[in-house]
Amino acid sequence: MKKGLFITFEGGDGSGKSTQIRLLKQNLEKTDREVLLTREPGGTEISEKIREIILDRNNTEMDNMTEALLYAAARAQLVSQVIRPALEAGKIVICDRFVDSSIAYQSYGRNLGDSISIINSFAVGDCMPDITILLKLSPEEANRRISGREQDRIELASDDFHHKVYEGYLELERKYPNRIVGIEATGTIESIAENIMGRVKELLGTVE
């Protein structure tokens, strides 16, 4: 079977991932491509239950490694049940967050180091994104954007944590320049969407 295309979106909360994911799906469907949207943690019944545990703001006693293992467990289920079968069927899969989130939030933010990459190598195997769109937004601006809504357990973490996460994302962009495309999230919605679609078209080989 023809392999599909695996696209992931990364960035802090408030960076506009949901909007850009929706626009990319619409743009790709105009080219008669079959597109599947999913998210992390979540995307399956089991993974959504794990999501509730991770993000519950009342779970203040959760150990950092417990958090990391829960993310990996939700991811393993999503890859097995949804992502891998869709790619094998030739679909384009767009996922809101993936392994890079765990590295940024747990390796850097929680100071868990290389253990996160090791854990997630079991969770995803060889199922890695073809391209990752990193929407870059400073923690200060991100906090301003989400300040008016109820925040989950991760969003409520300290400013120091979110700065470490942001630096983690920037380091990943430097480390994997052939896969991770960093885009400033302060531009207009339209210009960002156009930039993203252009990058994806290059990968699809459809640029005229």
C-alpha positions in Angstrom: 0.0 0.0 0.0 1.1 3.6 -0.6 2.3 5.2 2.5 0.5 8.4 3.5 1.9 11.6 4.9 2.3 12.2 8.7 2.2 15.9 9.7 2.5 17.1 13.3 2.0 20.5 14.9 3.9 21.6 17.9 4.1 24.8 20.1 2.9 26.2 23.4 -0.7 26.7 24.3 -2.0 29.8 22.7 0.2 29.5 19.6 -2.7 29.0 17.2 -2.2 25.3 16.5 -5.9 24.5 16.4 -6.7 27.2 13.9 -3.8 26.3 11.6 -4.6 22.6 11.7 -8.1 23.3 10.6 -7.0 25.5 7.8 -4.4 23.0 6.6 -7.0 20.3 6.5 -9.3 22.5 4.5 -6.5 23.4 2.0 -5.4 19.8 1.6 -8.9 18.6 1.0 -9.2 21.0 -1.9 -6.5 18.9 -3.6 -8.8 15.8 -3.1 -6.6 14.3 -0.4 -8.1 12.2 2.4 -7.1 13.8 5.7 -7.4 12.5 9.2 -7.1 14.8 12.2 -6.2 13.6 15.6 -4.6 15.0 18.8 -2.4 14.2 21.8 -2.9 13.1 24.4 -6.1 11.5 23.0 -7.5 10.4 19.7 -8.8 7.0 20.9 -11.2 6.1 23.7 -8.4 4.8 25.8 -6.1 7.7 25.1 -8.8 10.3 25.9 -9.3 8.7 29.3 -5.6 9.0 29.9 -5.8 12.7 28.8 -8.4 13.4 31.5 -6.0 12.1 34.1 -3.0 14.0 32.8 -4.7 17.4 32.5 -7.0 17.3 35.6 -5.9 20.3 37.6 -6.8 18.5 40.8 -4.0 15.9 40.2 -1.4 18.1 41.8 0.5 15.2 43.4 1.3 13.5 40.0 5.0 12.5 39.8 6.9 13.8 36.8 7.7 10.3 35.6 4.1 9.2 36.0 3.1 12.1 33.8 5.7 11.1 31.2 4.7 7.4 31.2 1.0 8.4 30.8 1.8 10.5 27.8 3.7 7.6 26.2 0.9 5.2 27.0 -1.7 7.4 25.3 0.7 7.8 22.3 1.3 4.1 21.9 -2.4 3.5 21.7 -2.9 6.3 19.2 -0.1 5.1 17.0 -1.3 1.5 17.0 -5.0 2.1 16.7 -5.2 5.2 14.5 -2.0 6.7 13.0 -0.3 3.7 11.6 -3.4 2.1 10.0 -4.3 5.5 8.4 -0.8 6.0 7.0 -0.8 2.4 5.6 -4.1 3.3 3.9 -2.4 6.2 2.2 -4.1 9.0 4.2 -2.6 12.3 5.3 -2.6 12.3 9.1 -2.4 15.6 11.0 -1.7 15.3 14.7 -1.9 18.1 17.2 1.2 17.3 19.2 3.4 14.2 19.2 6.8 13.0 20.5 8.4 16.5 20.4 5.8 17.7 23.0 7.0 15.0 25.4 10.7 16.0 24.8 10.0 19.7 25.3 7.6 19.3 28.2 9.2 16.4 30.1 12.8 16.2 29.0 13.3 20.0 29.3 10.4 21.3 31.3 10.4 18.5 33.9 14.2 17.9 33.7 13.8 14.2 32.8 16.5 14.2 30.2 17.1 11.3 27.8 14.6 9.0 29.5 11.8 10.5 27.5 13.3 9.7 24.2 13.9 6.1 25.4 10.4 5.7 26.7 8.8 7.0 23.5 11.0 4.9 21.2 8.9 2.0 22.5 5.7 4.0 22.2 6.0 4.9 18.5 8.6 2.6 17.0 9.5 3.9 13.5 6.3 5.9 13.2 7.7 9.5 13.1 6.4 12.6 11.4 7.4 13.4 7.8 7.2 17.1 8.8 6.6 19.0 12.0 5.2 22.5 12.1 6.5 24.3 15.2 4.5 27.5 15.9 6.9 29.7 17.9 5.4 32.0 20.5 7.2 33.4 23.6 5.9 32.2 26.9 4.9 35.7 27.9 2.7 36.2 24.8 1.3 32.7 25.2 0.3 33.4 28.7 -1.4 36.6 27.6 -3.4 34.8 25.0 -4.7 32.1 27.3 -5.2 34.2 30.4 -8.9 34.6 30.0 -9.8 30.9 30.0 -9.8 28.1 32.5 -6.3 26.4 32.4 -5.5 22.8 32.8 -2.8 21.2 35.0 0.0 21.7 32.5 -1.0 25.3 31.6 -1.0 26.2 35.3 2.7 25.2 35.7 5.3 27.8 36.7 6.7 30.5 34.3 10.1 28.8 34.7 8.6 25.5 33.5 7.1 27.2 30.4 10.4 28.9 29.6 12.2 25.6 29.7 9.6 24.1 27.4 10.0 26.9 24.9 13.8 26.5 25.0 13.3 22.8 24.5 11.3 23.4 21.3 14.0 25.8 20.0 16.6 23.2 20.6 14.6 20.5 18.8 14.2 22.9 15.8 18.0 23.3 15.7 18.6 19.6 16.1 16.2 18.4 13.4 16.1 21.1 10.7 15.1 18.7 8.0 11.9 17.7 9.8 10.9 20.6 12.1 9.8 23.8 10.4 9.7 26.7 12.8 7.2 29.5 12.0 6.7 32.6 14.1 3.2 32.5 15.5 2.9 36.3 15.6 2.1 36.8 11.9 -1.4 36.9 10.5 -3.5 33.8 10.4 -3.6 33.9 6.6 0.2 34.4 6.1 1.0 31.5 8.5 -1.5 29.2 6.8 0.0 30.1 3.4 3.5 29.4 4.7 2.5 26.0 6.1 0.6 24.9 3.0 3.7 25.9 0.9 5.9 23.7 3.0 3.5 20.8 2.9 3.1 21.1 -0.9 6.9 20.9 -1.3 6.8 17.6 0.6 3.9 16.3 -1.4 5.8 17.2 -4.6 2.8 19.2 -5.9 4.5 22.6 -6.2 4.3 23.6 -9.8 
